[in-house]
Amino acid sequence: MSEAVSALSGQTHEGFVTVSEAGLVGMISIRSDLSAKGLAKALKAEGLPVPGPRRIETANGRSIAWMSPDELLLICAHDEASALTDRLAKALAGDHALVVNVSDARAMFTIRGPKADQVVMKLSPADIATLPAGEIRRSRTAQVAAAFWRSDEDALSLVSFRSVAGYVMGLLEVSAREGSDLF
């Protein structure tokens, strides 16, 4: 059996902020009626809430994000994603739901520093300056789909498809270069 590796092996770039690929991260896509009692019960058993529209909640070392009216993204440790997917799929077996481990199909990045907003502002049409803590945005970075949120006071996290991870890292690296900050 081969060993799991992240898209860019934790690549980091230092500019006016630090941009890093987060390494191995577990991600589970859950498609369901988000108001279904079965979903709330299954998530509660894992210590998680059902987040409201455009919200990301963190509990017990995991995050769960609202991605669309019928989709959630659960972010966890990579080594727990498989078992967690199985438990949730079993708990939701009687409901019209789909639970899929998408860990190996996604890449996660962290943009950290007092001007982290500026890196994403250059790449996305979303209003990053007014992005409150606990809110997730699905948009794009240049030409590719992405989701991002404030993961800390001076940090943003960004998720993209793994297939475009090198492209996204290049965008973030150029956007974060010394001397290119906006103000």
C-alpha positions, -999 to +999 in steps of 0.1 A: +000+000+000+013+034-009+018+062+017-005+092+015+011+125+005-004+159+002-006+178-031+026+199-025+042+182+005+036+212+028+053+237+005+057+272+021+065+306+007+076+336+027+065+370+014+048+399+031+027+370+046+034+333+048+016+310+024+016+273+031+000+241+017-015+226+049-002+190+042-025+160+047-060+171+058-091+149+060-121+163+041-156+146+039-183+158+016-218+153+029-248+158+006-282+157+023-312+177+033-295+199+058-327+202+079-330+164+082-332+152+118-310+122+109-282+145+097-283+166+129-283+134+150-254+119+131-233+151+134-242+155+170-229+120+178-196+133+164-197+165+184-206+187+155-234+211+147-252+215+113-238+249+103-261+276+089-258+291+055-222+303+046-210+293+081-181+272+092-181+259+128-152+243+147-156+218+175-135+189+189-106+197+165-128+194+134-145+220+113-178+217+094-187+241+066-219+249+048-210+246+011-245+248-005-281+243+004-276+205+004-238+201+010-215+203+039-177+199+041-163+183+072-125+190+078-107+166+101-074+149+107-064+129+076-060+097+095-095+098+109-113+107+076-119+071+065-134+059+098-154+091+102-168+087+067-179+051+074-196+061+107-215+090+091-225+069+061-238+042+084-257+067+106-273+083+074-280+050+057-318+054+061-318+089+047-313+103+012-277+112+018-242+108+003-210+108+024-177+107+005-141+110+017-127+136-007-094+141+012-073+130-017-092+152-042-087+185-023-058+207-012-058+232+017-037+263+020-031+287+049-023+324+043-009+338+076+001+374+085-014+408+093-020+414+056-033+379+047-066+394+034-046+412+006-033+380-009-068+367-015-082+402-024-060+402-055-073+368-066-110+367-059-140+389-066-153+382-031-153+410-006-126+396+017-122+429+037-157+423+052-154+385+056-164+379+093-150+351+114-171+320+111-182+327+075-170+307+045-171+319+009-172+298-022-158+318-051-127+315-072-091+324-071-082+336-105-096+309-128-103+280-103-129+272-078-120+278-041-135+282-007-120+303+020-126+315+055-108+332+084-091+304+103-075+328+128-073+365+135-044+369+110-050+339+088-072+327+060-076+290+050-083+281+014-095+248-002-092+240-038-092+209-060-059+189-056-055+189-094-049+226-094-029+228-062+003+238-080-015+266-099-031+279-067+002+279-048+017+298-077-011+324-075-007+327-038+030+330-040+030+358-066+002+376-047+022+375-015+056+386-028+074+412-008+066+447-020+033+437-036+011+445-006-017+469-014-014+492+016 
